[in-house]
Amino acid sequence: MLSIQTTDDGKTGAFKLLIDNEEVGIMEFHWENPDVFVITHTEVSPEHKGEGLGKELLATAVDYARQKVCRLPEALKTVLEVV
């Protein structure tokens, strides 16, 4: 079963993607200011590439940003339209 765990200490955080409790992907970020977090690293294990898991991590990051009332940069809005 697919699940995503979120960690955030107010300075840095991550979205960890798990399949049957095994970590198969991660997206790390840091807070630039209270309204902006910057994604610094994204990785999906090689055996799961091409399964859309990176898109799952991105969707989770966007939802999290919206919950935290962050503004989405125009470039990210464009990416989301393509994805």
Secondary structure in CASP SS format (residue, H / E / C, confidence):
PFRMAT SS
TARGET T0000
AUTHOR 0000-0000-0000
METHOD secondary structure of the structure
MODEL  1
M C 1.00
L E 1.00
S E 1.00
I E 1.00
Q E 1.00
T E 1.00
T E 1.00
D E 1.00
D C 1.00
G C 1.00
K C 1.00
T E 1.00
G E 1.00
A E 1.00
F E 1.00
K E 1.00
L E 1.00
L E 1.00
I E 1.00
D C 1.00
N C 1.00
E E 1.00
E E 1.00
V E 1.00
G E 1.00
I E 1.00
M E 1.00
E E 1.00
F E 1.00
H E 1.00
W E 1.00
E E 1.00
N E 1.00
P C 1.00
D C 1.00
V E 1.00
F E 1.00
V E 1.00
I E 1.00
T E 1.00
H E 1.00
T E 1.00
E E 1.00
V E 1.00
S C 1.00
P H 1.00
E H 1.00
H H 1.00
K C 1.00
G C 1.00
E C 1.00
G C 1.00
L H 1.00
G H 1.00
K H 1.00
E H 1.00
L H 1.00
L H 1.00
A H 1.00
T H 1.00
A H 1.00
V H 1.00
D H 1.00
Y H 1.00
A H 1.00
R H 1.00
Q H 1.00
K C 1.00
V C 1.00
C C 1.00
R C 1.00
L C 1.00
P C 1.00
E H 1.00
A H 1.00
L H 1.00
K H 1.00
T H 1.00
V H 1.00
L H 1.00
E H 1.00
V H 1.00
V C 1.00
END
